[in-house]
Amino acid sequence: MSTASDAPRRISLPTILMFAAGSLPLAGMGTAISISVQPYFAQDLGVGLIPLALALFWVRMLDLGVDPVLAVIMDRTKTPVGRYRAWMLAGAPILMIGVWQLFMAKKGIGVGYLIIWYLVYALASSMVGLARAAWSANLVTKYDQRARFYGYLGFISVIGVLIVLGTPVVSGLFIKHPNNVHLMGWTVLALVPIATGITALVREPVNPDVTTPHQRFEVRDYWAIASKPEVLRLFFSQFALTLGPGWMANLYLFFFTNARLFTQPQAYALLIVYIVAGTFGAPIIGYIGGRFGKHRTLITATLCYSLGLCTVVVAPKGDTTWGLLVGVPVMLWCGFMANGFDLMTGAMMADVGDQVRLEQGKERMALLYAVTGLAGKLAAAGAVIIAYPLLAAIGYQPTLGVHNTPAALNGLTIVFITGPIFWVVLGGLCFLGWKLDAHKHATIREELEARDAMLAQHGGLDPGIP
């Protein structure tokens, strides 16, 4: 059995794939919620844009403090099955209940129903997502290998999105007028227990200083994290880089079917092209990040993504001969670049986690990922809270579809394009002047590994959980 103080910590490709399996349902359901489920509520179940935005607003307001509290408890948890593994296993069944109630919702639901079940879904997502994020940061510790590791995780996440969002495309070949949201829900429900079980088989490392006795809750330690410049940059960047693509996702079907005149199957096909680009985009961007620097790679990806998105409005519409053919390379380009956002910020936060552990002598990985998790939740809500009322203000009505007024459809186009471009560029610019590069991280790891080896040798500490 390897110990947590092995330096540098490496894992095999089969182990990476086993750990990454847990992201299959998480990535798929998260994308489906934004792209399909929320428009389904508005267009098919008759929930208005304003009530839907109101429900999501209250969910995020009530959910704001959940991630930090969970993270503090997670980082201090000790169980026979591990620290983060235990939380992942506990959250999975709760997540399945939330998925069932949202994906299988029926006509007549109101704001109260949405608030309750979005809260259940959000709590379970935090339990599973935070546990996986903190666990992943301790699996690989070298700067360049960590970037590639997160590239593999991004690759498997894309596969999960393809499995879930590919359901409507496949079902359309065999079933006339299927309920695509229900089918995606069943797919997620099948994936959660299988994928979670596979990930649970991976060994969870425990850093030696985590098991040092008599740890106490020190408020100043948490304030030092919250005010740390690197953490603040990652928070604001994660907010912007989640809000931009999330904004686009929430308006995607409206824009492509109503303003660009693609059929719904064509829109889903283009979406799959966008997602497929990530299957090779994630590992390639992960490699580039390890080779040339994560922050430089992220800034470049945000600028390239925004340039690609500009071409969407000048490409031929879906009712023309060239519409679908021209749309494919545009979506490939944007999808390739977008997959660099989360994997680079995740890898960079893992580097910051090493820096914090060196400074404080305590494990804070879950808390650090709670910071970006909080930013992501605020942004996901903002994508709806800002975009949907904007659509209502310009006169766009989802139930009218292509029969909206020209002014409303033009407004839909402007809202769809400007929001993502603004936020994505802003998210990349947060890393101008970033100092935690490969050289600095290598120095941090050397000091950590020397201290971990000393603690493991003289402190009588459990080196890991098998």
N, C-alpha and C positions, 0 to 999 in steps of 0.2 A: 504493500500500500504506500503510495506517495504521500508526502506530508505537505502541509500548507506552506512550509518554509522552503520548499524546493525552488531553485532559482536558475533561470527563469521558468515559471510554471508553463508546461506545455500539455496539450491534450491531442489525442488522435482524431483523425477525420470521422471515424464511426461515432466517437463520443460527441463530437461537435454536432453531427446530424441527429443523434439521439436527443441531445439537449434542445436543438432547434425545433424538433418535432412539436414541442409544446406551443410554438408560435403559430402553427397552422390554423387552429380555430380562432385564436385571438386576432390575428391580422385580418382573416376573412370576415369575421363578424363586425369588427370595427368599421371596415370599409363598407360593408353592406348596410350598416345602420345609417351612415351618412348618405350613400348614393341611392339606396333603394327603399329602406324602411321609412325614413322621414318623409320623402316624397309620397310614399304609399299612404301614410297617415293623412297627408294633405289632399291628395288627388282621389284616392279610392275610398278611404274611410270617412271623408268629409270633415276632418279636423282642419280648421282654418290656419293660415300662416301665422297670424298673431297669437292665437291660443297655443299653437305648437311652440312658437318662440318663447312665450310666457312660461310654459311648462319647463322647457330646457333651462331658462334663466333661473327659475327657483331650484331646480335640481342642482345646478352648479353652485348657487349660493349656499345651499344646505350641505353640499359635498366638499366645500373648500377646505375644511380642516381635516378631512378624513385621511388623506395621504400622509401628511406629516405625523399625525398621531400613530397611524399604522406603522410608519417607518421607524419611529422611536421604539415601539414595542418589538418590531421584527428584529432590529439590531441587537436587542437584549434577550431574545428568545433562545432557550436551550431545550431541545427535546431529543428523545432517542433516535428520531429519524432525521435530525438536522434542524437548522434554523429556518432557512428559506424554503426548503422542501415541504416542511410542515404547513406553512402558510399557503403554498401553492395547492397542496392536496385539500386543505380545508375550504379554499375558495372555489374550487372547480364545481361542486354540486350546487352551490348558491348561484354561480354564474349560469348554470343550465336552467335554473328556475327563471332568472331574469330574461334569458334569451327566449324561453318559451312564451312568456307573457307579452313580450314586445313583438316578436316575429309572428305570433299566432293571434294577435289582437283582432277584434271584430268591430263592426260598425257600432256606434253608440258610445265609444270610449270618450272620456273627457279629460280635462286638465289634471284632475285628481288621480285618475288611473295612470296617466303618463308620468306624473311626478313620483308616485310610489314605485313603479316598476323600473323607471330609469334610475332611481336611487339604489334599488337592489342590484341592478346591472352594474352601476358605477362602483358600488362597494366591492362586489365580487371581482370586477375587473382590476380594481386597485390591489386587492389581496394577491391575485395571481400575477398581475403585471409587475408589481413592485418586487415580489419575491423572485421572479425570474430575472429581472434587471440586476438586482443586487447579487444574486447567485452567479450570473454570467460574468460580472466584473471580476470575480475572484477566480474564475476558471483559467483565464489567460492573463498574464501580467506584463508581457513585453510589448513595447510601443507599437512596432510594426505588425507583430502577430495579432495584437488586439484589434487593429484596424481590419485585418483580413478575416479574423474570427467574426466580427460584426458584419462583415460582408457576406459570410456564409449564413448568418442568422437572417440577414435581409433577403437572401436568395430563397430560403425556406418560407419566409413570411409571404413572399410573392406567390409561391406555390399555393399557400393557404388561401390567398385572395382569389387566385385563379380557380381553385376548386369550388369555393363558395359562389363567386360571381359567374362562373361558367355554368352553373346549374340552369339558369334561364335559357342559355343558348342551347344546351343539350336537350332540355325538356321540350323546347319549342319544336324540335325535330320529331318528337313522338306524341306530344300531348297538345291538343288544341285549346288555346286560351288557359294555360296553367296559372295557378297563383304562385308567381315566382318568389314572393317574399316568404310564403310558407315553405316552399321547397328549400330555399336557402337556410331557413331556420332548422329544418330537419337535418340538413347537412352539418351545420354547426353542432347540433346536439349529438350527432354521431361522432364527430371528431374530438370533442372535448375530453371524454373519458379515455379514449384510445391514446391521444397525443399526450395527455397529462401522465398517463401510466408509463409511457415510454420515457419521458423526461425524468420521472421519479427514479429510474434505474441508474441515473448518472450520479457518481460520487460528488458529494458537496464538500469542498475544502473549507477549513476553519482556520483563520489567521491566529497565530499564537496569542497576540495581545488581546484578542476577543475573550479568551478564557481566563484572563488575569482576574483574580478574585477582588472583591470589594469595589467594583465599579459603582460610581454614583452618577446620578443625573445632574449634570452641571449646565445651568442655563447659559452661562457665558460661552460654553463650547458650541451650543447651537446658534447663538448670536454670531459667533465668529464664522460659522459656516454661512449663515444667511447674508452676512455683509461681505463675504469674500468676493473680490472682483471677478474671478473666474466663474463662480457660481451665478453671480448676477448676469454676466454675459450669456451664459448658457440658458438661464431662465428666460431672458427676453428673446433670445434667438429661438428657443423652442416654441415660445408663444407665437412668434411671427411665422416660423416655418411650419407650424401646425395650422395656424389660421389661414394662411394662403392656400395650400392644397385643400384644406377642409372647406373653405369658402367655395372653391371650384367644385368639390365633390357634391356639396349640397345643392348646387344649381346645375349640375351636369346634365341630368335628364331633361330638365326644363329647357336648357339652352340648346342642346343638340337636337332635340325632337321638335321644339317649337320655333326657335330662331334660325337654326341651321337646317331644318327640314329633313333630318335623318329619321328613318323609322326606328322604333324602339329596339328591334333586333340589331340593326346597324349600329345604333349608339352603344349597345352592350358589346358588340364585336370590336368597335374602336376602343372601348374601355379595356377590353381584354388585351388588345395590342399594347396599350399604355402600361398595363400591368406586366405583360410578358417581357417588356423591355427591361424590367427589373430583375428578371432571372439571370441575365448576364450583366446588367448594369450594377447590381449590388456587389458581386465579387470583384468586378473590375474597378469600381470606385473604391472598394475596400483596399485593393492592392495599391492603387494610386495614392490613397491617403497614407498608407504605411511607407510608401516610397518618397513622396514629396511633401508630406505634412498634412495632417487632417484638416487644419484650419484653412490652408490654401486650397485644398481640394473642395471644401465646402463652399467657400466664397465663389470659386469658379463654377461649381454646379448650380448655385442659385442664379447667377447671371445668365448662364446658358439656358436654364429652364425658362426664365422670363422672356428671353429673346424668342425661344420656340413658341411660347404661348401667344406671342403677338401675331404669329402667322395664322392662328386658328381663324381669325375674323376675316382674313383676306383669301383664305383657301376656298375652293368651290363648295357650294352648298350640297346637301345630301340628295336633292332632287335633280342633280345634274349628273352627266356621265362620269365626270372625273372626281366627283365629291368624295366617294369612299376611297379611291386610289390615292388621292392626294392626302386624305386624312390619315392614312396609315403611317407614312414617314414622320408626319408632324407629331402624332401620338407616341411613336417610338422614341423620338428625341426627348420629348417632355418626360415620358415615363422613365427613361434611362437616367436623366438628371435628378428627378424627384427622389429616386431611391437612395441617393447619397445623403439626404437630409437627416433622417432619424439615425441611420447607422453611424454617421460621423459624430453627431452630437452625443449619441450613446457611448461611443468609444472615448470621446473627449471627457465625458463625465467620469468614466472609469479611471482615467488618468488623474483627474482632480481628486477622486476618492483615495488614490494612493497618496497624494500630497496631504490630504486631510488626516489620514491615518498616521502618517509620519509626524505631523504636527501635534496631534491630540493623543496618539497612542491607543486609539479606540476605533472600532469598526463603525463607519457611518454610511456605508454604501446605500442601504435602503433609504436613509434620510435624503441623501443627495439625489437619488432617482425620484424621490417624492417631490423634490423641487421642480424637476422637469416634468414630472407627471402632473403636478398642479398647473404648470404653464400650459401643458397640452389640454387639460380639461377646460381651463378658462378659454383657450383658443377654440376648442371644439364647440363650446357654447356660443362664443362670440361669432363664429361662422354662421350660426343660425340666427342669433339675436340681432346681428347687424344686417345680414344679407336679406333675410326674409321680410322684415319690415321695410327695407329699401324697395324690394319688389312690390310690396303692397302700396307703397307711397307713389310709385311710378304708374300704378294702375294695372299691373300684371296680375292675372287671375289663373291659378293652376288648372282649374276645371274647364277653362275655355281653350286651353292648348294653343294650337296654331291659329285659332280664331280671335286671339287677343288683338288689340289695335296695333298698327305699325309703330306708334310711339312707345307702347308698352314693350314690344319685342325689341326695339332699338335700345330701350332702357335696360332690358334684360341682358343684352349683349355688353353694354357698357359696365354694368355691375359685375358680370361674370369675368371680364378681362381685367379691369383695373384693380379690383381687390387683391387677387392672388399675386399679381406682379408687384404691387406696392409692398405687401407684407414679406414676400419671399426675398426680394432685394434687401429689405431692411434686416431680415434675419441673417443674411450673409455678411452684411456690413458690420454686424456685432463683433466679428472676429478680426477686424483690422487691428494689428498690434498685439495679437495673441502671443503670449510668452511661453506657455507650457508645451514646448516642442519636444522632438525625440531626444535631444541632448539633455534637456532639463529633466525629462521623465526618467532617463537612464540613471541619472545621478540619484534621483529619489528612490528608484528601485534598489540600487546598490545599498543605500542606507537602510532601507526597510528589510532587505534580505539579511543583512548583517545583524540587525536587531532581532529579527524573527528567529534566526539560528541560535542566538544567545538565549532568548527566552525559552525556546524549545529544549535547549540543553540543560539549563539551570533552573527553569521554573517548574518542571514536572508537568508540562501541559499536554493535553490531548492534541496530537498533531492533525487530526482530521476525523471526519465521520465517514465510515465505509459505505 
